[in-house]
Amino acid sequence: MTGFFRVWASGGAAQAAAPGTAVPALPEGVELGRVQSWEAAPGTGPDRTGRAHVVWAVGGGEITQAYRVQLTRVESARAARWQVAGISGDDLT
């Protein structure tokens, strides 16, 4: 997930998201500090929900935000990988 958040901060979330998924751009000047935690719920099938706590660097300071992340397994003849199918802010509890 760190790769997705890094790409999102650089403005390229559309490249890391599942086909047809629109991820809103982050405000200018926001940089990834670190992904504090990431956990995906167990399950079967091509869809999962996960939760991430992310530290963003903004204007010389840091803010922490929790996210609920929907993942989907995207497959082609050559490869398969999990991609972000949706993301929303979550509370920090």
PDB file of N, CA, C and O in Angstrom, chain B, residues numbered from 101:
ATOM      1  N   MET B 101       0.809  -1.205   0.000  1.00  0.00           N
ATOM      2  CA  MET B 101       0.000   0.000   0.000  1.00  0.00           C
ATOM      3  C   MET B 101       0.843   1.255   0.000  1.00  0.00           C
ATOM      4  O   MET B 101       0.395   2.305  -0.460  1.00  0.00           O
ATOM      5  N   THR B 102       2.050   1.160   0.506  1.00  0.00           N
ATOM      6  CA  THR B 102       2.899   2.350   0.502  1.00  0.00           C
ATOM      7  C   THR B 102       3.061   2.889  -0.908  1.00  0.00           C
ATOM      8  O   THR B 102       3.056   4.102  -1.117  1.00  0.00           O
ATOM      9  N   GLY B 103       3.206   1.988  -1.883  1.00  0.00           N
ATOM     10  CA  GLY B 103       3.348   2.411  -3.274  1.00  0.00           C
ATOM     11  C   GLY B 103       2.151   3.207  -3.754  1.00  0.00           C
ATOM     12  O   GLY B 103       2.320   4.220  -4.433  1.00  0.00           O
ATOM     13  N   PHE B 104       0.939   2.772  -3.417  1.00  0.00           N
ATOM     14  CA  PHE B 104      -0.251   3.507  -3.830  1.00  0.00           C
ATOM     15  C   PHE B 104      -0.244   4.905  -3.225  1.00  0.00           C
ATOM     16  O   PHE B 104      -0.478   5.882  -3.936  1.00  0.00           O
ATOM     17  N   PHE B 105       0.021   5.019  -1.917  1.00  0.00           N
ATOM     18  CA  PHE B 105      -0.014   6.327  -1.271  1.00  0.00           C
ATOM     19  C   PHE B 105       1.080   7.236  -1.810  1.00  0.00           C
ATOM     20  O   PHE B 105       0.871   8.444  -1.927  1.00  0.00           O
ATOM     21  N   ARG B 106       2.235   6.688  -2.137  1.00  0.00           N
ATOM     22  CA  ARG B 106       3.318   7.487  -2.730  1.00  0.00           C
ATOM     23  C   ARG B 106       2.882   8.024  -4.099  1.00  0.00           C
ATOM     24  O   ARG B 106       3.070   9.203  -4.399  1.00  0.00           O
ATOM     25  N   VAL B 107       2.300   7.148  -4.921  1.00  0.00           N
ATOM     26  CA  VAL B 107       1.844   7.559  -6.246  1.00  0.00           C
ATOM     27  C   VAL B 107       0.694   8.567  -6.126  1.00  0.00           C
ATOM     28  O   VAL B 107       0.627   9.523  -6.900  1.00  0.00           O
ATOM     29  N   TRP B 108      -0.202   8.359  -5.167  1.00  0.00           N
ATOM     30  CA  TRP B 108      -1.315   9.290  -4.950  1.00  0.00           C
ATOM     31  C   TRP B 108      -0.772  10.682  -4.621  1.00  0.00           C
ATOM     32  O   TRP B 108      -1.244  11.680  -5.166  1.00  0.00           O
ATOM     33  N   ALA B 109       0.218  10.747  -3.730  1.00  0.00           N
ATOM     34  CA  ALA B 109       0.782  12.032  -3.344  1.00  0.00           C
ATOM     35  C   ALA B 109       1.467  12.728  -4.517  1.00  0.00           C
ATOM     36  O   ALA B 109       1.513  13.957  -4.574  1.00  0.00           O
ATOM     37  N   SER B 110       1.997  11.943  -5.450  1.00  0.00           N
ATOM     38  CA  SER B 110       2.678  12.542  -6.599  1.00  0.00           C
ATOM     39  C   SER B 110       1.720  12.913  -7.729  1.00  0.00           C
ATOM     40  O   SER B 110       2.145  13.434  -8.759  1.00  0.00           O
ATOM     41  N   GLY B 111       0.425  12.643  -7.536  1.00  0.00           N
ATOM     42  CA  GLY B 111      -0.569  13.020  -8.539  1.00  0.00           C
ATOM     43  C   GLY B 111      -0.896  11.941  -9.547  1.00  0.00           C
ATOM     44  O   GLY B 111      -1.595  12.211 -10.523  1.00  0.00           O
ATOM     45  N   GLY B 112      -0.414  10.728  -9.343  1.00  0.00           N
ATOM     46  CA  GLY B 112      -0.629   9.670 -10.313  1.00  0.00           C
ATOM     47  C   GLY B 112      -1.552   8.559  -9.856  1.00  0.00           C
ATOM     48  O   GLY B 112      -1.395   7.418 -10.290  1.00  0.00           O
ATOM     49  N   ALA B 113      -2.509   8.860  -8.993  1.00  0.00           N
ATOM     50  CA  ALA B 113      -3.370   7.808  -8.433  1.00  0.00           C
ATOM     51  C   ALA B 113      -4.128   7.043  -9.510  1.00  0.00           C
ATOM     52  O   ALA B 113      -4.399   5.854  -9.342  1.00  0.00           O
ATOM     53  N   ALA B 114      -4.472   7.696 -10.603  1.00  0.00           N
ATOM     54  CA  ALA B 114      -5.222   7.010 -11.663  1.00  0.00           C
ATOM     55  C   ALA B 114      -4.425   5.831 -12.220  1.00  0.00           C
ATOM     56  O   ALA B 114      -5.012   4.848 -12.671  1.00  0.00           O
ATOM     57  N   GLN B 115      -3.111   5.920 -12.192  1.00  0.00           N
ATOM     58  CA  GLN B 115      -2.265   4.830 -12.695  1.00  0.00           C
ATOM     59  C   GLN B 115      -2.246   3.639 -11.744  1.00  0.00           C
ATOM     60  O   GLN B 115      -2.021   2.507 -12.173  1.00  0.00           O
ATOM     61  N   ALA B 116      -2.479   3.887 -10.451  1.00  0.00           N
ATOM     62  CA  ALA B 116      -2.402   2.823  -9.458  1.00  0.00           C
ATOM     63  C   ALA B 116      -3.771   2.291  -9.056  1.00  0.00           C
ATOM     64  O   ALA B 116      -3.860   1.307  -8.320  1.00  0.00           O
ATOM     65  N   ALA B 117      -4.831   2.923  -9.525  1.00  0.00           N
ATOM     66  CA  ALA B 117      -6.184   2.516  -9.160  1.00  0.00           C
ATOM     67  C   ALA B 117      -6.728   1.511 -10.174  1.00  0.00           C
ATOM     68  O   ALA B 117      -6.236   1.411 -11.298  1.00  0.00           O
ATOM     69  N   ALA B 118      -7.739   0.781  -9.757  1.00  0.00           N
ATOM     70  CA  ALA B 118      -8.389  -0.187 -10.646  1.00  0.00           C
ATOM     71  C   ALA B 118      -9.052   0.540 -11.811  1.00  0.00           C
ATOM     72  O   ALA B 118      -9.451   1.696 -11.667  1.00  0.00           O
ATOM     73  N   PRO B 119      -9.175  -0.117 -12.957  1.00  0.00           N
ATOM     74  CA  PRO B 119      -9.828   0.507 -14.108  1.00  0.00           C
ATOM     75  C   PRO B 119     -11.221   1.020 -13.726  1.00  0.00           C
ATOM     76  O   PRO B 119     -11.998   0.325 -13.072  1.00  0.00           O
ATOM     77  N   GLY B 120     -11.511   2.242 -14.149  1.00  0.00           N
ATOM     78  CA  GLY B 120     -12.813   2.849 -13.881  1.00  0.00           C
ATOM     79  C   GLY B 120     -12.939   3.508 -12.525  1.00  0.00           C
ATOM     80  O   GLY B 120     -13.997   4.045 -12.199  1.00  0.00           O
ATOM     81  N   THR B 121     -11.877   3.481 -11.724  1.00  0.00           N
ATOM     82  CA  THR B 121     -11.913   4.081 -10.391  1.00  0.00           C
ATOM     83  C   THR B 121     -11.363   5.498 -10.447  1.00  0.00           C
ATOM     84  O   THR B 121     -10.275   5.727 -10.975  1.00  0.00           O
ATOM     85  N   ALA B 122     -12.110   6.442  -9.905  1.00  0.00           N
ATOM     86  CA  ALA B 122     -11.663   7.828  -9.833  1.00  0.00           C
ATOM     87  C   ALA B 122     -11.229   8.119  -8.397  1.00  0.00           C
ATOM     88  O   ALA B 122     -12.041   8.058  -7.474  1.00  0.00           O
ATOM     89  N   VAL B 123      -9.960   8.432  -8.215  1.00  0.00           N
ATOM     90  CA  VAL B 123      -9.426   8.787  -6.905  1.00  0.00           C
ATOM     91  C   VAL B 123      -9.156  10.289  -6.934  1.00  0.00           C
ATOM     92  O   VAL B 123      -8.373  10.757  -7.761  1.00  0.00           O
ATOM     93  N   PRO B 124      -9.795  11.053  -6.041  1.00  0.00           N
ATOM     94  CA  PRO B 124      -9.587  12.502  -6.066  1.00  0.00           C
ATOM     95  C   PRO B 124      -8.138  12.864  -5.760  1.00  0.00           C
ATOM     96  O   PRO B 124      -7.471  12.189  -4.976  1.00  0.00           O
ATOM     97  N   ALA B 125      -7.665  13.921  -6.380  1.00  0.00           N
ATOM     98  CA  ALA B 125      -6.290  14.367  -6.161  1.00  0.00           C
ATOM     99  C   ALA B 125      -6.140  14.928  -4.751  1.00  0.00           C
ATOM    100  O   ALA B 125      -7.077  15.496  -4.191  1.00  0.00           O
ATOM    101  N   LEU B 126      -4.953  14.761  -4.192  1.00  0.00           N
ATOM    102  CA  LEU B 126      -4.632  15.388  -2.916  1.00  0.00           C
ATOM    103  C   LEU B 126      -4.297  16.859  -3.151  1.00  0.00           C
ATOM    104  O   LEU B 126      -3.900  17.231  -4.255  1.00  0.00           O
ATOM    105  N   PRO B 127      -4.451  17.694  -2.133  1.00  0.00           N
ATOM    106  CA  PRO B 127      -4.070  19.101  -2.300  1.00  0.00           C
ATOM    107  C   PRO B 127      -2.589  19.245  -2.621  1.00  0.00           C
ATOM    108  O   PRO B 127      -1.772  18.418  -2.214  1.00  0.00           O
ATOM    109  N   GLU B 128      -2.258  20.279  -3.339  1.00  0.00           N
ATOM    110  CA  GLU B 128      -0.868  20.538  -3.692  1.00  0.00           C
ATOM    111  C   GLU B 128      -0.043  20.738  -2.427  1.00  0.00           C
ATOM    112  O   GLU B 128      -0.512  21.349  -1.468  1.00  0.00           O
ATOM    113  N   GLY B 129       1.175  20.229  -2.424  1.00  0.00           N
ATOM    114  CA  GLY B 129       2.071  20.387  -1.288  1.00  0.00           C
ATOM    115  C   GLY B 129       2.005  19.252  -0.275  1.00  0.00           C
ATOM    116  O   GLY B 129       2.775  19.237   0.685  1.00  0.00           O
ATOM    117  N   VAL B 130       1.100  18.306  -0.475  1.00  0.00           N
ATOM    118  CA  VAL B 130       0.997  17.158   0.425  1.00  0.00           C
ATOM    119  C   VAL B 130       1.975  16.086  -0.041  1.00  0.00           C
ATOM    120  O   VAL B 130       1.972  15.692  -1.208  1.00  0.00           O
ATOM    121  N   GLU B 131       2.808  15.621   0.878  1.00  0.00           N
ATOM    122  CA  GLU B 131       3.779  14.568   0.561  1.00  0.00           C
ATOM    123  C   GLU B 131       3.587  13.410   1.532  1.00  0.00           C
ATOM    124  O   GLU B 131       3.199  13.608   2.683  1.00  0.00           O
ATOM    125  N   LEU B 132       3.861  12.208   1.058  1.00  0.00           N
ATOM    126  CA  LEU B 132       3.761  11.047   1.930  1.00  0.00           C
ATOM    127  C   LEU B 132       4.881  11.066   2.954  1.00  0.00           C
ATOM    128  O   LEU B 132       6.060  11.137   2.608  1.00  0.00           O
ATOM    129  N   GLY B 133       4.495  11.002   4.215  1.00  0.00           N
ATOM    130  CA  GLY B 133       5.476  10.832   5.280  1.00  0.00           C
ATOM    131  C   GLY B 133       5.767   9.350   5.442  1.00  0.00           C
ATOM    132  O   GLY B 133       6.891   8.891   5.237  1.00  0.00           O
ATOM    133  N   ARG B 134       4.716   8.606   5.817  1.00  0.00           N
ATOM    134  CA  ARG B 134       4.854   7.152   5.963  1.00  0.00           C
ATOM    135  C   ARG B 134       3.477   6.532   6.136  1.00  0.00           C
ATOM    136  O   ARG B 134       2.528   7.199   6.550  1.00  0.00           O
ATOM    137  N   VAL B 135       3.382   5.268   5.820  1.00  0.00           N
ATOM    138  CA  VAL B 135       2.189   4.491   6.120  1.00  0.00           C
ATOM    139  C   VAL B 135       2.445   3.866   7.485  1.00  0.00           C
ATOM    140  O   VAL B 135       3.289   2.980   7.621  1.00  0.00           O
ATOM    141  N   GLN B 136       1.715   4.329   8.494  1.00  0.00           N
ATOM    142  CA  GLN B 136       1.899   3.823   9.859  1.00  0.00           C
ATOM    143  C   GLN B 136       1.415   2.392   9.995  1.00  0.00           C
ATOM    144  O   GLN B 136       2.048   1.570  10.657  1.00  0.00           O
ATOM    145  N   SER B 137       0.288   2.103   9.364  1.00  0.00           N
ATOM    146  CA  SER B 137      -0.246   0.743   9.455  1.00  0.00           C
ATOM    147  C   SER B 137      -1.124   0.460   8.245  1.00  0.00           C
ATOM    148  O   SER B 137      -1.683   1.365   7.626  1.00  0.00           O
ATOM    149  N   TRP B 138      -1.225  -0.807   7.933  1.00  0.00           N
ATOM    150  CA  TRP B 138      -2.073  -1.272   6.837  1.00  0.00           C
ATOM    151  C   TRP B 138      -2.559  -2.664   7.188  1.00  0.00           C
ATOM    152  O   TRP B 138      -1.772  -3.522   7.589  1.00  0.00           O
ATOM    153  N   GLU B 139      -3.855  -2.886   7.038  1.00  0.00           N
ATOM    154  CA  GLU B 139      -4.415  -4.207   7.288  1.00  0.00           C
ATOM    155  C   GLU B 139      -5.597  -4.421   6.356  1.00  0.00           C
ATOM    156  O   GLU B 139      -6.495  -3.583   6.276  1.00  0.00           O
ATOM    157  N   ALA B 140      -5.592  -5.537   5.659  1.00  0.00           N
ATOM    158  CA  ALA B 140      -6.707  -5.911   4.793  1.00  0.00           C
ATOM    159  C   ALA B 140      -7.499  -7.013   5.487  1.00  0.00           C
ATOM    160  O   ALA B 140      -6.926  -7.928   6.078  1.00  0.00           O
ATOM    161  N   ALA B 141      -8.813  -6.913   5.406  1.00  0.00           N
ATOM    162  CA  ALA B 141      -9.672  -7.929   6.012  1.00  0.00           C
ATOM    163  C   ALA B 141      -9.533  -9.236   5.237  1.00  0.00           C
ATOM    164  O   ALA B 141      -9.432  -9.221   4.010  1.00  0.00           O
ATOM    165  N   PRO B 142      -9.527 -10.359   5.938  1.00  0.00           N
ATOM    166  CA  PRO B 142      -9.465 -11.645   5.245  1.00  0.00           C
ATOM    167  C   PRO B 142     -10.758 -11.890   4.480  1.00  0.00           C
ATOM    168  O   PRO B 142     -11.792 -11.297   4.788  1.00  0.00           O
ATOM    169  N   GLY B 143     -10.698 -12.740   3.511  1.00  0.00           N
ATOM    170  CA  GLY B 143     -11.893 -13.064   2.753  1.00  0.00           C
ATOM    171  C   GLY B 143     -11.553 -13.894   1.545  1.00  0.00           C
ATOM    172  O   GLY B 143     -10.405 -14.281   1.327  1.00  0.00           O
ATOM    173  N   THR B 144     -12.580 -14.159   0.764  1.00  0.00           N
ATOM    174  CA  THR B 144     -12.399 -14.884  -0.484  1.00  0.00           C
ATOM    175  C   THR B 144     -13.009 -14.040  -1.594  1.00  0.00           C
ATOM    176  O   THR B 144     -13.785 -13.119  -1.335  1.00  0.00           O
ATOM    177  N   GLY B 145     -12.662 -14.353  -2.797  1.00  0.00           N
ATOM    178  CA  GLY B 145     -13.192 -13.602  -3.920  1.00  0.00           C
ATOM    179  C   GLY B 145     -12.299 -12.433  -4.287  1.00  0.00           C
ATOM    180  O   GLY B 145     -11.245 -12.232  -3.683  1.00  0.00           O
ATOM    181  N   PRO B 146     -12.721 -11.665  -5.276  1.00  0.00           N
ATOM    182  CA  PRO B 146     -11.858 -10.633  -5.834  1.00  0.00           C
ATOM    183  C   PRO B 146     -11.905  -9.283  -5.120  1.00  0.00           C
ATOM    184  O   PRO B 146     -11.212  -8.359  -5.547  1.00  0.00           O
ATOM    185  N   ASP B 147     -12.686  -9.127  -4.061  1.00  0.00           N
ATOM    186  CA  ASP B 147     -12.813  -7.834  -3.401  1.00  0.00           C
ATOM    187  C   ASP B 147     -12.478  -7.940  -1.913  1.00  0.00           C
ATOM    188  O   ASP B 147     -12.827  -8.918  -1.252  1.00  0.00           O
ATOM    189  N   ARG B 148     -11.795  -6.915  -1.400  1.00  0.00           N
ATOM    190  CA  ARG B 148     -11.433  -6.841   0.016  1.00  0.00           C
ATOM    191  C   ARG B 148     -11.571  -5.395   0.475  1.00  0.00           C
ATOM    192  O   ARG B 148     -11.581  -4.465  -0.331  1.00  0.00           O
ATOM    193  N   THR B 149     -11.674  -5.233   1.769  1.00  0.00           N
ATOM    194  CA  THR B 149     -11.639  -3.910   2.380  1.00  0.00           C
ATOM    195  C   THR B 149     -10.460  -3.877   3.326  1.00  0.00           C
ATOM    196  O   THR B 149     -10.197  -4.851   4.032  1.00  0.00           O
ATOM    197  N   GLY B 150      -9.754  -2.774   3.346  1.00  0.00           N
ATOM    198  CA  GLY B 150      -8.623  -2.616   4.231  1.00  0.00           C
ATOM    199  C   GLY B 150      -8.685  -1.281   4.935  1.00  0.00           C
ATOM    200  O   GLY B 150      -9.544  -0.445   4.657  1.00  0.00           O
ATOM    201  N   ARG B 151      -7.754  -1.103   5.851  1.00  0.00           N
ATOM    202  CA  ARG B 151      -7.686   0.134   6.604  1.00  0.00           C
ATOM    203  C   ARG B 151      -6.226   0.549   6.719  1.00  0.00           C
ATOM    204  O   ARG B 151      -5.359  -0.268   7.030  1.00  0.00           O
ATOM    205  N   ALA B 152      -5.964   1.819   6.467  1.00  0.00           N
ATOM    206  CA  ALA B 152      -4.601   2.346   6.547  1.00  0.00           C
ATOM    207  C   ALA B 152      -4.579   3.590   7.414  1.00  0.00           C
ATOM    208  O   ALA B 152      -5.525   4.377   7.418  1.00  0.00           O
ATOM    209  N   HIS B 153      -3.490   3.758   8.146  1.00  0.00           N
ATOM    210  CA  HIS B 153      -3.196   5.004   8.852  1.00  0.00           C
ATOM    211  C   HIS B 153      -1.972   5.593   8.164  1.00  0.00           C
ATOM    212  O   HIS B 153      -0.914   4.967   8.103  1.00  0.00           O
ATOM    213  N   VAL B 154      -2.134   6.804   7.649  1.00  0.00           N
ATOM    214  CA  VAL B 154      -1.094   7.426   6.839  1.00  0.00           C
ATOM    215  C   VAL B 154      -0.687   8.757   7.454  1.00  0.00           C
ATOM    216  O   VAL B 154      -1.535   9.544   7.874  1.00  0.00           O
ATOM    217  N   VAL B 155       0.614   9.000   7.501  1.00  0.00           N
ATOM    218  CA  VAL B 155       1.145  10.280   7.962  1.00  0.00           C
ATOM    219  C   VAL B 155       1.549  11.073   6.727  1.00  0.00           C
ATOM    220  O   VAL B 155       2.376  10.630   5.931  1.00  0.00           O
ATOM    221  N   TRP B 156       0.951  12.254   6.581  1.00  0.00           N
ATOM    222  CA  TRP B 156       1.249  13.145   5.461  1.00  0.00           C
ATOM    223  C   TRP B 156       2.113  14.303   5.952  1.00  0.00           C
ATOM    224  O   TRP B 156       1.901  14.820   7.049  1.00  0.00           O
ATOM    225  N   ALA B 157       3.073  14.704   5.149  1.00  0.00           N
ATOM    226  CA  ALA B 157       3.890  15.885   5.432  1.00  0.00           C
ATOM    227  C   ALA B 157       3.255  17.069   4.718  1.00  0.00           C
ATOM    228  O   ALA B 157       3.054  17.043   3.503  1.00  0.00           O
ATOM    229  N   VAL B 158       2.942  18.103   5.485  1.00  0.00           N
ATOM    230  CA  VAL B 158       2.267  19.276   4.928  1.00  0.00           C
ATOM    231  C   VAL B 158       2.861  20.541   5.551  1.00  0.00           C
ATOM    232  O   VAL B 158       2.788  20.735   6.765  1.00  0.00           O
ATOM    233  N   GLY B 159       3.443  21.393   4.719  1.00  0.00           N
ATOM    234  CA  GLY B 159       3.921  22.690   5.196  1.00  0.00           C
ATOM    235  C   GLY B 159       4.850  22.627   6.395  1.00  0.00           C
ATOM    236  O   GLY B 159       4.737  23.463   7.292  1.00  0.00           O
ATOM    237  N   GLY B 160       5.755  21.675   6.444  1.00  0.00           N
ATOM    238  CA  GLY B 160       6.690  21.565   7.547  1.00  0.00           C
ATOM    239  C   GLY B 160       6.153  20.804   8.756  1.00  0.00           C
ATOM    240  O   GLY B 160       6.885  20.594   9.723  1.00  0.00           O
ATOM    241  N   GLY B 161       4.901  20.393   8.717  1.00  0.00           N
ATOM    242  CA  GLY B 161       4.315  19.615   9.806  1.00  0.00           C
ATOM    243  C   GLY B 161       3.822  18.275   9.302  1.00  0.00           C
ATOM    244  O   GLY B 161       4.049  17.906   8.149  1.00  0.00           O
ATOM    245  N   GLU B 162       3.149  17.553  10.175  1.00  0.00           N
ATOM    246  CA  GLU B 162       2.598  16.254   9.815  1.00  0.00           C
ATOM    247  C   GLU B 162       1.152  16.144  10.272  1.00  0.00           C
ATOM    248  O   GLU B 162       0.773  16.684  11.312  1.00  0.00           O
ATOM    249  N   ILE B 163       0.358  15.443   9.488  1.00  0.00           N
ATOM    250  CA  ILE B 163      -1.001  15.097   9.904  1.00  0.00           C
ATOM    251  C   ILE B 163      -1.181  13.599   9.655  1.00  0.00           C
ATOM    252  O   ILE B 163      -0.603  13.034   8.726  1.00  0.00           O
ATOM    253  N   THR B 164      -1.985  12.978  10.492  1.00  0.00           N
ATOM    254  CA  THR B 164      -2.277  11.559  10.345  1.00  0.00           C
ATOM    255  C   THR B 164      -3.721  11.400   9.949  1.00  0.00           C
ATOM    256  O   THR B 164      -4.602  12.035  10.528  1.00  0.00           O
ATOM    257  N   GLN B 165      -3.971  10.562   8.971  1.00  0.00           N
ATOM    258  CA  GLN B 165      -5.325  10.307   8.492  1.00  0.00           C
ATOM    259  C   GLN B 165      -5.534   8.808   8.347  1.00  0.00           C
ATOM    260  O   GLN B 165      -4.658   8.089   7.865  1.00  0.00           O
ATOM    261  N   ALA B 166      -6.696   8.350   8.769  1.00  0.00           N
ATOM    262  CA  ALA B 166      -7.085   6.955   8.564  1.00  0.00           C
ATOM    263  C   ALA B 166      -7.915   6.872   7.291  1.00  0.00           C
ATOM    264  O   ALA B 166      -8.667   7.791   6.966  1.00  0.00           O
ATOM    265  N   TYR B 167      -7.772   5.769   6.581  1.00  0.00           N
ATOM    266  CA  TYR B 167      -8.516   5.545   5.340  1.00  0.00           C
ATOM    267  C   TYR B 167      -9.123   4.156   5.338  1.00  0.00           C
ATOM    268  O   TYR B 167      -8.531   3.204   5.847  1.00  0.00           O
ATOM    269  N   ARG B 168     -10.297   4.052   4.765  1.00  0.00           N
ATOM    270  CA  ARG B 168     -10.897   2.767   4.436  1.00  0.00           C
ATOM    271  C   ARG B 168     -10.650   2.593   2.945  1.00  0.00           C
ATOM    272  O   ARG B 168     -11.002   3.456   2.141  1.00  0.00           O
ATOM    273  N   VAL B 169     -10.039   1.468   2.585  1.00  0.00           N
ATOM    274  CA  VAL B 169      -9.619   1.235   1.202  1.00  0.00           C
ATOM    275  C   VAL B 169     -10.325  -0.004   0.663  1.00  0.00           C
ATOM    276  O   VAL B 169     -10.265  -1.073   1.271  1.00  0.00           O
ATOM    277  N   GLN B 170     -10.993   0.141  -0.478  1.00  0.00           N
ATOM    278  CA  GLN B 170     -11.593  -1.002  -1.159  1.00  0.00           C
ATOM    279  C   GLN B 170     -10.596  -1.469  -2.213  1.00  0.00           C
ATOM    280  O   GLN B 170     -10.095  -0.680  -3.013  1.00  0.00           O
ATOM    281  N   LEU B 171     -10.323  -2.763  -2.194  1.00  0.00           N
ATOM    282  CA  LEU B 171      -9.399  -3.370  -3.149  1.00  0.00           C
ATOM    283  C   LEU B 171     -10.140  -4.343  -4.048  1.00  0.00           C
ATOM    284  O   LEU B 171     -11.116  -4.970  -3.638  1.00  0.00           O
ATOM    285  N   THR B 172      -9.667  -4.459  -5.269  1.00  0.00           N
ATOM    286  CA  THR B 172     -10.194  -5.462  -6.182  1.00  0.00           C
ATOM    287  C   THR B 172      -9.023  -6.120  -6.892  1.00  0.00           C
ATOM    288  O   THR B 172      -8.005  -5.485  -7.165  1.00  0.00           O
ATOM    289  N   ARG B 173      -9.183  -7.381  -7.181  1.00  0.00           N
ATOM    290  CA  ARG B 173      -8.126  -8.131  -7.879  1.00  0.00           C
ATOM    291  C   ARG B 173      -8.335  -7.947  -9.378  1.00  0.00           C
ATOM    292  O   ARG B 173      -9.387  -8.295  -9.915  1.00  0.00           O
ATOM    293  N   VAL B 174      -7.341  -7.406 -10.034  1.00  0.00           N
ATOM    294  CA  VAL B 174      -7.396  -7.145 -11.468  1.00  0.00           C
ATOM    295  C   VAL B 174      -6.475  -8.160 -12.140  1.00  0.00           C
ATOM    296  O   VAL B 174      -5.302  -8.279 -11.787  1.00  0.00           O
ATOM    297  N   GLU B 175      -7.021  -8.890 -13.113  1.00  0.00           N
ATOM    298  CA  GLU B 175      -6.246  -9.946 -13.775  1.00  0.00           C
ATOM    299  C   GLU B 175      -6.239  -9.748 -15.285  1.00  0.00           C
ATOM    300  O   GLU B 175      -7.199  -9.263 -15.883  1.00  0.00           O
ATOM    301  N   SER B 176      -5.128 -10.141 -15.865  1.00  0.00           N
ATOM    302  CA  SER B 176      -5.008 -10.187 -17.326  1.00  0.00           C
ATOM    303  C   SER B 176      -4.381 -11.525 -17.662  1.00  0.00           C
ATOM    304  O   SER B 176      -4.135 -12.344 -16.776  1.00  0.00           O
ATOM    305  N   ALA B 177      -4.126 -11.746 -18.927  1.00  0.00           N
ATOM    306  CA  ALA B 177      -3.511 -13.010 -19.342  1.00  0.00           C
ATOM    307  C   ALA B 177      -2.093 -13.149 -18.788  1.00  0.00           C
ATOM    308  O   ALA B 177      -1.596 -14.266 -18.639  1.00  0.00           O
ATOM    309  N   ARG B 178      -1.436 -12.026 -18.480  1.00  0.00           N
ATOM    310  CA  ARG B 178      -0.039 -12.057 -18.050  1.00  0.00           C
ATOM    311  C   ARG B 178       0.175 -11.834 -16.555  1.00  0.00           C
ATOM    312  O   ARG B 178       1.195 -12.263 -16.016  1.00  0.00           O
ATOM    313  N   ALA B 179      -0.750 -11.181 -15.882  1.00  0.00           N
ATOM    314  CA  ALA B 179      -0.494 -10.825 -14.482  1.00  0.00           C
ATOM    315  C   ALA B 179      -1.801 -10.635 -13.724  1.00  0.00           C
ATOM    316  O   ALA B 179      -2.871 -10.474 -14.311  1.00  0.00           O
ATOM    317  N   ALA B 180      -1.678 -10.658 -12.417  1.00  0.00           N
ATOM    318  CA  ALA B 180      -2.803 -10.364 -11.528  1.00  0.00           C
ATOM    319  C   ALA B 180      -2.260  -9.547 -10.364  1.00  0.00           C
ATOM    320  O   ALA B 180      -1.168  -9.814  -9.862  1.00  0.00           O
ATOM    321  N   ARG B 181      -3.028  -8.552  -9.943  1.00  0.00           N
ATOM    322  CA  ARG B 181      -2.603  -7.759  -8.791  1.00  0.00           C
ATOM    323  C   ARG B 181      -3.809  -7.091  -8.151  1.00  0.00           C
ATOM    324  O   ARG B 181      -4.862  -6.937  -8.771  1.00  0.00           O
ATOM    325  N   TRP B 182      -3.631  -6.702  -6.904  1.00  0.00           N
ATOM    326  CA  TRP B 182      -4.662  -5.975  -6.179  1.00  0.00           C
ATOM    327  C   TRP B 182      -4.518  -4.499  -6.494  1.00  0.00           C
ATOM    328  O   TRP B 182      -3.414  -3.954  -6.479  1.00  0.00           O
ATOM    329  N   GLN B 183      -5.648  -3.851  -6.781  1.00  0.00           N
ATOM    330  CA  GLN B 183      -5.637  -2.419  -7.045  1.00  0.00           C
ATOM    331  C   GLN B 183      -6.734  -1.743  -6.234  1.00  0.00           C
ATOM    332  O   GLN B 183      -7.717  -2.373  -5.844  1.00  0.00           O
ATOM    333  N   VAL B 184      -6.551  -0.458  -5.988  1.00  0.00           N
ATOM    334  CA  VAL B 184      -7.516   0.332  -5.221  1.00  0.00           C
ATOM    335  C   VAL B 184      -8.748   0.576  -6.071  1.00  0.00           C
ATOM    336  O   VAL B 184      -8.657   1.098  -7.182  1.00  0.00           O
ATOM    337  N   ALA B 185      -9.903   0.193  -5.541  1.00  0.00           N
ATOM    338  CA  ALA B 185     -11.186   0.408  -6.223  1.00  0.00           C
ATOM    339  C   ALA B 185     -11.992   1.509  -5.561  1.00  0.00           C
ATOM    340  O   ALA B 185     -13.047   1.895  -6.066  1.00  0.00           O
ATOM    341  N   GLY B 186     -11.507   2.021  -4.434  1.00  0.00           N
ATOM    342  CA  GLY B 186     -12.167   3.116  -3.740  1.00  0.00           C
ATOM    343  C   GLY B 186     -11.400   3.448  -2.477  1.00  0.00           C
ATOM    344  O   GLY B 186     -10.766   2.581  -1.877  1.00  0.00           O
ATOM    345  N   ILE B 187     -11.462   4.713  -2.076  1.00  0.00           N
ATOM    346  CA  ILE B 187     -10.780   5.134  -0.850  1.00  0.00           C
ATOM    347  C   ILE B 187     -11.578   6.258  -0.222  1.00  0.00           C
ATOM    348  O   ILE B 187     -12.075   7.146  -0.915  1.00  0.00           O
ATOM    349  N   SER B 188     -11.695   6.212   1.094  1.00  0.00           N
ATOM    350  CA  SER B 188     -12.412   7.269   1.810  1.00  0.00           C
ATOM    351  C   SER B 188     -11.770   7.466   3.172  1.00  0.00           C
ATOM    352  O   SER B 188     -11.192   6.541   3.743  1.00  0.00           O
ATOM    353  N   GLY B 189     -11.880   8.690   3.683  1.00  0.00           N
ATOM    354  CA  GLY B 189     -11.372   8.980   5.009  1.00  0.00           C
ATOM    355  C   GLY B 189     -12.161   8.180   6.038  1.00  0.00           C
ATOM    356  O   GLY B 189     -13.338   7.877   5.843  1.00  0.00           O
ATOM    357  N   ASP B 190     -11.496   7.849   7.127  1.00  0.00           N
ATOM    358  CA  ASP B 190     -12.088   7.066   8.200  1.00  0.00           C
ATOM    359  C   ASP B 190     -11.689   7.751   9.502  1.00  0.00           C
ATOM    360  O   ASP B 190     -10.768   8.567   9.512  1.00  0.00           O
ATOM    361  N   ASP B 191     -12.371   7.431  10.599  1.00  0.00           N
ATOM    362  CA  ASP B 191     -11.932   8.008  11.871  1.00  0.00           C
ATOM    363  C   ASP B 191     -10.672   7.278  12.340  1.00  0.00           C
ATOM    364  O   ASP B 191     -10.348   6.201  11.839  1.00  0.00           O
ATOM    365  N   LEU B 192      -9.981   7.858  13.283  1.00  0.00           N
ATOM    366  CA  LEU B 192      -8.698   7.309  13.727  1.00  0.00           C
ATOM    367  C   LEU B 192      -8.843   6.279  14.838  1.00  0.00           C
ATOM    368  O   LEU B 192      -7.837   5.861  15.412  1.00  0.00           O
ATOM    369  N   THR B 193     -10.039   5.866  15.154  1.00  0.00           N
ATOM    370  CA  THR B 193     -10.205   4.888  16.231  1.00  0.00           C
ATOM    371  C   THR B 193      -9.997   3.490  15.734  1.00  0.00           C
ATOM    372  O   THR B 193     -10.099   2.538  16.509  1.00  0.00           O
TER     373      THR B 193
END
